[in-house]
């Protein structure tokens, strides 16, 4: 039974990737910046959302404004855009990740339930994932970044100094330039 399930998932992923390839011929793909939003402590919300937006701005600086990353809180913020229903947010964001995204940038700063769904959608669609995390979380014992997330295909890990948003932006900029990635 497990073997059949894995075969079916593989077939679905291959078919979806073909649909994605055709769809991408008529649309410019952009990167997608994700991380915790819903359970952020009030005193962290402005700072963390600012980090997500600054990462998108780095992509725009390097590749041009038309390639600026999609940042979910700029469209579906749980505080500012609370009128969107959960199914509306799910469909919009999963569609964005699976069909319109060139790279998924995951800011693994605080626990997030939605980020795991975005990562899985990206993996199924064949979208590379850049995991941006604080050095201390990656090497703590036990690691605060799950092995499941770190072990997925197409995942690159970019570390930055703990709690230093400027270093996170600096390290991501260097990663993009060093790898000449079309984010």
VENCOR-V134333 format. One line per field, one symbol per residue. ss: DSSP state (a for helix, b for strand, c for the rest). burial: I if it has 16 or more other ideal C-beta (glycine too) atoms within 10 Angstrom, else O. A space follows every 50 residues. Layout:
ss: ???
burial: ???
This chain:
ss: caaaaaaaaaaaaaaaaaaaaaaacccccbbbbbbccccccaaaaaaaaa aaaaaaaaaaaaacaaaccbbcaaaacccccccccaaaaaaaaaaaaaaa bbbbbbbccccccaaaaaaaaaaaaccbbbbbbbaaaaacccccccaaaa ccccbbbbbbccccaaaaaaaaaaaaaaacccc
burial: OOOOOOOOOOOOOOOIOOOIOOOOOOOOIIIIIIIIIOOIOOOOIOOIIO IIOIIIIIIOOOIOOOIIIIIIIIOIIIOOOOOOOOOOIOOOIIOIIIII IIIIIIIIIOOIOIIOOIIIIIIIIOIIIIIIIIOOOOOOOOOOIOOOIO OOOOIOIIIIOOOOIOOIIOIIIOIIOOOOIOI
